[in-house]
Amino acid sequence: MLLRYIGRRVAVSIVQLLGLVVVVFFLIRLMPADPVARLVGLNASKEAYAQASHSLGLDQPLLTQFLQYFGLDGRGGGLLEGHLGVSWVTNGSVLTEIGQTLPVTIQLLTLSFIITLLIAVPVGIAGASRPGGAFDRGVFVYGLFGGSQPEFWWGLMFIFVFFFKLGIAPAPLGLVNPMDMPSEPITGFILLDSLLRGEFDVFLDVLWHLALPTLTLVFILSGPIIKMVRQNMVRALGSDFVLYARAAGLRESTVTRYAFRIALAPALTLVGILYGVMLGGAVLVETVFSLGGIGQYAVRAVLAFDYPAIQGVVLVITSISLGIYLVLDLVYAVIDPRVARS
């Protein structure tokens, strides 16, 4: 039954992904934008404009462009073979460029969400254990305050305090010291690569440079997650099965564990949604700290009307988001086996 549920969810995800790719392909070509003029300039001659349009393949019918993008025109080399095209701005492989920028964002978000959960879960549970108490009111205020703040402003404030004033944080100049020459990448994830090579000094240096951007995201993300954990714990602790468990004489720690299992699913849903949103939405933090992540790459692609890069970013971020949702569905099925039977 679980395998059937997994297969059904994978099939739905594939259909969703293909549908989004098709929609994005046609929508960006319907925008009131002229990528050819953006590349050759508004004062270019008609001959230069026509040559650029031909080299980009934009002089062909839309259906022909679509078939070429998917590799269905008989010449191969399209999306179905794993090729995301060539950037119109850099003339480099979109897949290679995304492979250089995506790991930066993945490392930043993963580290931020791990720390956020380590903080938000116990704080939310503690607030729910005594509803209306002083600690619970403080948690509620922080949840509203932290979740409503602009991340770029707090990033700038943390730089001003910890780097400029106190001098205890590194300069916001990327993942590593600009004077150090990074080794040849293995996986593209510098934290993992440094551990595989045994370069623990590089590992610690990268963590040190990620400290302030991670602190910024933890401060912003912990607010809504704390609120979600707290609200669902309050609801679970007031449910009939918890009242029965207490009446049966179970220890409070056991009752709390049962309630947390019920409250976990909505919190995980929020974490998955936030992770998918922040893949492209962490661009301001990446810009403030000069990280060069996928968000910055996406913004540059949009501003330059770089259609292959835009399509590649959308495809990759959507694939990761759907993968996260699939994992969450499997976790739900483990927590509550009734989900797999639905």
Protein Blocks (a to p, Z undefined) as FASTA:
>chain_A
ZZmmmmmmmmmmmmmmmmmmmmmmmmmmmpccdfklmmnopkbcfklmmmmmmmnopmpc
fklmmmmmnopnongoilknopabjafklopafklmmmmmmmmmmmmmmmmmmmmmmmmm
mmmmmmmmmghiaklmmmmmmmmmmmmccfklmmmmmmmmmmmmnopaccdebjbdfkbc
cdddfkopaklmmmmnopaklmmmmmmmmmmmmmmmmmmmmmmmmmmmmmmmmmmmmmmk
lmmmmmnopafklmmmmmmmmmmmmmmmmmmmmmmmmmmmmmmmmmmnonopaklmmmmm
mmnopaklmmmmmmmmmmmmmmmmmmmmmmmmmmmmmlmmZZ
